């Protein structure tokens, strides 16, 4: 039976170069050239590899030799691409010019690598019945899909649109492998063995994980785990009631929800992710009994997100309406706390509250009051005579660097920003940002915003971010509450020292939705069931955290119940408070 034409809609570079200007066209000599690259000078190494891979794709040689040369140079290209990540990951959303160019270089390196392997695959198809050629073609398609997958991951990590034709190339490579019966052949890549279908499926999984709602490290973790998870999804030509996503092999588009698709054609494929969702649910219920491979980098919150997006269609709760105008906003728990406190520094809030409590306990004994405070801090900065002397230096705090003796730089105060509204709904905003973005503008981050300087702050969370070429960045925020009360919170421990005070925000009860009052706290230092001491103004209260209702990268949200107010310190405790100074007298 005549094979269908596998080259349809695969874009290939033209071979118009008779010889190379660097490197070598013999595998052994190329190995020597690769070993001689100045790996300590990453810029020069990247430059030479970039030029070489471009020339190799244009070189007039047979497919067997091309494949051998690609296999020699590929590890170095992957190593350089990984090394370049530090220049563009974990930075602001809108990258500086240098970082943007480095990211473009990494994309170009792997794009040219994919082109080289596509050449091998398409030229080798003519001799696919040959066992050695069949194996080489399978490896080449797998390498090309992997390179395009790495490119896709980088786009999602930078919240950028995927390059033109990337999805069409992925679809066509998969179709090529299916047509010639090689999509299931196992290919060893480093220490991991997988098939072309698995390499392709992890691209589909990444695209359907709502990547604009995830952070860079989370996307990398999903991409890594998806190799092991890929066999749990099924790609079929016929629609089934369990199919959640659909895609067109002849279109340059990622998968979409089946309910959002138009009338299907023969080139459409359907994704059934029900087995994977069941496996994730089983792992969340009893991880010790589950056979699902879950990297340590994927926490329970992220797995819950994946279970939701791969398990059911989530529709927007409110209709969006276009709206223009400016909003003021601040980012992060530190920034939100600062502006909700009317720009009072957190240290000042804690100090005022502590002094107020000390005065109420014993205003007539500043020495004892200071000792009580020091005992609770377990002698941190303990100085029983600190309040005995009053001078014009009393309110001046000078921090010194212990190692150098120099004056420590003051921590910069949080700042607010302004951006434009694109559309609004009762549940949140879509906002537009021009120019450089702050580092805290990222998914899962807490923020506060208001329409004008005289209005109150509303508390919200960043749900998704994206970049639009020539239009800056856009991000969606979900409103959590129309306001918030800043508090200082510390974890109370049965054994050992209580934690230091940390920032927290109380959100009032939302009667309309049935949500009780909740407490926003840092992701580290607090857990459900923990008893927490809250300092609000000059009032002290104790609460117990209930099961978290929201856990995102920037904060945790806990309902809580009030506990009995702590009793005043009794005389015996005052004696204990003095014990630690006897040896120092």
N, C-alpha and C positions, 0 to 999 in steps of 0.2 A: 504494500500500500504506500502510495506516495506521501511523504511527510509534508505537512503544511509549512509554508514559508515562515521561518522563525525570525527573520530580520525585520519584519514589519514594525515600524514605529520605534525602532531602537536607533538612537542617534549615535553615529560613530565618527571618530576623527579621521581625517584623510591622511594616507601614508604618502608623503611627498618628500621625505628626507632620505638621502642616500647613505649618510653616515652620521655618527654622533660627534659632537664637539667636546664632550666630557664623558667620564665614565668609560664603559667598554661594552662591546656587543658580544663578548664571550663570557659565560657564567663564571669561570674561574677568575678571570681578570676583573670582572665586576665585583666579585667578592673581595678582592684585594683593594679595589677602589673604595668600597663601602667601609672596609676596616680602616682605611686611611683618612676618613672624614674627621674633621676637627670637632668631635662630639662635645668638647667643653665649650666650644664656640657655637651655641645653638643657632645663632643668626646665620652664620656662614654655612653651617650644615644644612639648614632649611633652604637656603638660597640654592645650593648645589643640587639638592634632591628635587627641588621644584623645577629647576631647569632640565634636569635629567629625565624626569618622568614625562615632561612635555615632549621632549625630543624622542623618547622611546615610543610614545604613542604615534608619532609621525614616521618612525623608522620603517623602511621597506625590508621586512624580514618575515620568515614563516612563523606560523602560530606556535609551533613547538618551542622554538627559540625564544619567542616573545614571552611565553609562559614561564620558561626557566629564568629569564632575566627579571620578570616581575616578582617571582618567588624570592629572588635574592635581595631585591631592594625593598620589598614590602615591610619587613620588620623594622627597618630604619625609619621609613615614612610613618609607621604607626607610633614609634618611639618619639619622634619629633612632634607629631600631632598631639600626643599626650603631654609632652613637656610644655607645649605652647599654651595649655589650658590655664596655667597660673596667671597669664597675662590678660585674660578676658572673663574668667569665672569669678564669682564672689565680688563683683563690682557693682556700681550703680547700673540701673536698668539701661539708660542711654549711655553707651560706652564712649570714653574719650577716643580721640582720633587714632592714637597708637594702638589701643586695645582692639578697636574695630578692624584695623588693618591686619593685626595678628590673627584675629578670628577668621578673617577672609582668607588668609594664607592657609590656615588649617583646613578650611572648607575646600580650597582649590587643590591642595595636596591629595585629599581623599577623593575628590571629584575626578582628578586625572587618573588616580589609581583605579577607580571604578571603570573608567573608559578603557584602560588597558586590558582589564580582564573581560570586558564586554567584547573587545576585538577577538580575544582568544576564543570565547564561547561561540560567537557568530561564525567565525572562520572554521572552527572545529566541527560544527554541526554537520558539515558535508561528509565527515568520516565518522559519524557518531557510532556506527556499528563496530568500529575497532575498539577493543576493550580499553587500551591505554588512552586513546583519544576520549572515549566516553568518560573515563575517570578525570582526565584533565579538564574537560568541559564542565563537569559537575563542580569541581573545585573552583574553576573560574567564575561560574555563575554565583556560587556561594560567596566568594571573595567580593564580587561586585555588589551583591545585595548587602553584605556586611559594611562595605565602604559607604554605600548610600544610606544605610541605617545609622552609621556614625555621624554622617552629615545631618541627617534628620534630628538626631538627638541634640546636636549642637544648636540647631535652629530653635528647638523647643527650649533649650536651656537659656538662650538669649532672647526668647519670646519674639522671634522673628518669623515671617512667613517662610515656608520651604521654598528652595530655588525652583524656578520654572522647569517643568518636565521631570522633576525628581520622582513624583508619585507615578507618573506614566512609565518611567524607566523601571521602577520597582515592580509594577504590575506586569510589564512586558517580560521582564526577566523570569518572573514566576510562571507566567504563561508558557514561555519558552521551555522551562524545565518540565512543566507538566506535559507538554506536547511530546516530549522525547523521553518521558519516563524516568527522569533523573531527579525529580523533586524530593524523593525520599532517601536518596543515597547519603550515607553518613560521611561527613567531612570533618577532619581534625583541624582545628584552628587553635594553636597553642596547646593548652591542656584540655580544651573543651571540644567535644564531638557533637555535631548537630547536623541536621539536614538543611537543604535549601528552603524547604517549607517552614522549618522552625525559624531560620534566620529572617524569613519574610514575615512570619506570624508575629515575631516580637516587634517589628515595625508597626504592624496593625494594632497590637496591644498598646504600644506607646502612644499612638495617635488617638486611640479611643479612651485614654485614661484622663481626659480633660487636662492636658499638659499645661495650659495657661493658668491653672489653679494650683500648680505644684512648684516647689523650689528646685533649684539646680541639682542639689544632691539627691533629692527624692526621685527626680527623673532618671538620674544615672543609676540609682538603685533598682528602679523598675526595669530599666533596659537590661541590666545585668541579670535580674531574676527571670526575665521573660524567656530566656533560652530554655530554662527548666520547665517553665509553665506552658510554653507553646504547644506541646503535644496534647494539652488538655482542651484546646479549642479546635473547632472543626470548621473548615472552609468548604462550602458545598455550592453546587450549581443550582440546587432546588431550594425554594423557600420552605421553612418550617416554622411552626408557631414559637419555637424557642429562639429563633434567630433575632438578635437585637440590632446588629449592624449589617450594612450592605455597602458594596463598593463596585465600581465599574472598571474592569480591566482595561478599557479603551479610553479612559478619562484621566486627566492629570489632577486627581482629587483623592483625598484620604477617605476612609470609611465614614459613613454618616449613620444616624439612627434610621432604621428601616421605615419608620412612620414619616420621616422627612423626605423620603425618596420619591421620585416620580415613577412612572410606569417602567418596570424592569425590562431588560432585553437579554439576549443570550450571553452577552459579555459580563453580566452582573454575577457577583458572588456574594454568598451570605456567610456570616460569622455566628456560630453558636458557641457562646462562652459559658454556658450553664454549668458544665463540669468544673471549670476553673473557679467559678463563683462558689460552688458547693465545697470545693477543696479549701478555699480561703475561709469560708464560714466554719468548716471543721477545724481548721488550724486555730482560729480565734476562740473556738469553744474549748478545745483541748489540744494545745500545741504538742504536748508530749506523745499523744497518740496519732498525730497526723503524719502522713508521709510526704506532704508538700514541702518542698525546699524553699525556705524563706531566709534570705540574707539578714544578718543582724542590723543592717542599715535601714530595713523596713520595719517601722514601729507599728503598734496596734492602730494608731490613728490613721496612718497611711493605708493600712490594709482595709480598714473600714471604708475609706474613700474608694478604693478599688472595687471592693465588694458592691458598693452602691452604683458606681458608674458602669461597671460591666454587667450588673445584674438587673437593672431596671432603667427605663427612660425617666429622667428627671426633667420636668417642665418648669419654666419660670412661673413663680406664684403670682406676680403682678405684671400688668402691662406697662411697658416703658413709654414715656411721652417725651418728645424733643423739648429741650429747655436750654437756654443760654444764660450766661452770667458767671460771676466769679465766686469761688468759695475759698475760705481760709482753712488750712488743715495742718495737723502736726502728726508725727509718726512715732510708733513705739510706745511701750508702757511708760518709759521714762518721760517722753515728750507729752503724752496724754496726761499723766499725773501732774506734771509741771503746770500745764495750762489750766487744768481743772482746779488747781490750787491757787489760781490767780498769780502765777509766776513766782511762787514762794519755793525756795530750794527745799528738797526733801530733807536734807540734814537739819535745816532750820525747823521744819515741822516736827521732826523727832525730838530735837532738843527742847522745843517749847513744851511738848507733851510730857517729856520726862521731868522737866523742871516743875511743871504744874503738879504732877503726881507727887513729887518729892515734897513740895510745899504743903500739900494737903496732909501728908503723913507727919511731918514734923518741921514746921517753919522755923522753930527756935533753935535748931541744931544743924547748921550748915555742914559741920564736919561729919556728923552721923549720916546726914542725907547723902553726902557725896560717897560715903562708904557703902551705903545701901545700893547706890547706883553701880558702884564698882563691883560689888559682890555679884550682882546679876550678870555683869559682863565678864566675870571671872578674871578680875584684875587687868582687863584690857584698858590701857591708858589710866590705870589707877593712880590717883594723887589725892590723898585725904586732906591736903592743905590747899588745894587749888582754889577753894572759895574763901579762904581766910584773908586774902589780900585783894583789895580793890584798887585799881589804877586805871590810867587812861589806855592801858594795853588790854583791858579785860575783854573787849569786844573784838580784838584784832587776832585773827587766826593766821599764823604763818606756818605753812607745811614745808618741811625740809626733806630732801632726798637723803635717805639713810646712808646709801652707798657713797654718794658724792659730796654730801654736805651742802649741795646747792638748793636753792628754793624750788620746790616742785611747782610745775605749771598747773594753773587752775583748770578744772574740768570745764569745757565749754558748756554753756547753758543751752537747752533745747531751743530750737527756732521753729517758727511757723512758715508756711509756704502758701502761695496762691496759685490756683489753676482754674480751668474753665469747665463748666458743666456741658455735657453732650446730651444726656437725657436723664430723666428721673422716674422713679416709681415710688409707691409707698414703702417699698422695702429697701431702696438704696439709690445709688447714683452710678452713672458712667461718666468718668472725668477724663479730660484731655490735658496732657502735660507737654509743654514745649521746652527744649533745652535740656541741660543736665539734670538728672534725677538724684534725689538723696538715696543713700545706700539702704535705708529702711523701707523704701517703697518696693515692697515685694509681697508675694502671696502669703496669706496667713498672718500678716502684721496688723497690730492694733493701730487705730488712728482716731482722732477726733476732728470734727469739721463743723463749720458754721457759715451762714450766708453773709453775715455782716458783723462788724466789731461789737455791736451792741447786743447781739443775740447770744443765746447759750450754746455751749458746745454739745454736739451729739457724738456718741461713741459708736464706732463702726469697725469693720474688719475688711482688709483687702481680700477679695475673693479671686480675682483674675487680673492678669496684666498681659499686654501685648504691645508690640511695636509696629507702627505703620510707616513705611518708607515715605519720607518727606512730610509726614504729619505728626512726628513725635511719638509719644507713648500714650496709650489709653489704659485705664484700669477701672475695674468695677468694685464698688464697695457696698457691703451689706450693713444696714443700720442695726445696731444691737439694742440701743436705748436712746431716748431723747436727752439724756444727761447722765452724769456719774458723780459719785462722791469719792474724792481721793482719801486713802487711808494708808497708814503704815502697818504692815503685817509681819508677824514673826511666828515661826513654828515652835510649838511647845513640846518639849521632849521629856519623857519619863526619866530617861537616863542621860547624863551629860548636860551640856550647855544648850540653852535655848538659842535658836538661830538669831542672827542680826535682823533688825527691821528691814523689810523690803517693801517696795511700792506695791500698792494694790488699789483697785477701783471697785466700789460697790455700785451695782446697777439695781435700781428700784424694781419692785414687782411690776410685771406687765399683765394687768388684769385682762386685757383684751385677748391675749394668747394663752393665759393660764400659767405663765412662767413666773415662778417665785423670784424673790430678790436673789441676786447672784453676786459672786465675788470674782473679779479678774485678777489672776496672780501669775507670776513668772512660771515658766515651764519646769524650772529646776527648783527644788527645795520644798515643794508642797505636794501632798498626795491626798486622795479621798480617804476619809476617816480620821485625818489628822486634826488635832486641836490647834487652833490659831488664836493668837492675841492680836486684836485690832486696836490701833490708836487713831482716833478720829477727833481732831481738834485737841481738847483737853480731856476727852472721855476715853476710857479704856473698857473693852468688852472682850469676851471670849466666845468663840464659835467653833463648831465642828464642821469640817467640810464633808459634803455629801458626794454622791457619784457625779463626776464631771459630765456636763452636758455638751461641752465643746472643748476639743483639744487641738490646737493648731500650732504652727511653728512659733508664733509670737507670744502666746499666752494660753492659759487654761481657764475655763469658766466653770465655777462650782456653785451650786446651791449650798446653803448652809443653815444650821440651826444654832440658836443662841444657847450658851451655857451660863452657869451661874457666874456673877461678877466676882473676880478674885478678892479674897478677904485682905484687910490691911495686915502688914507685917506685925507679928506679936513680939513682946519683949525678948523671948528666948531667941527669936530669929535675929534680933538686934545684936545679941551677944555673939551669935554665930558670925554676924557681919563684921565684928571686930577681930575675930580670931586670926585672920590672915595677916594682920599688921604687927602682931607681937614680936615676931622674929626679926622684923625690920627696924625696931626701935633701938 
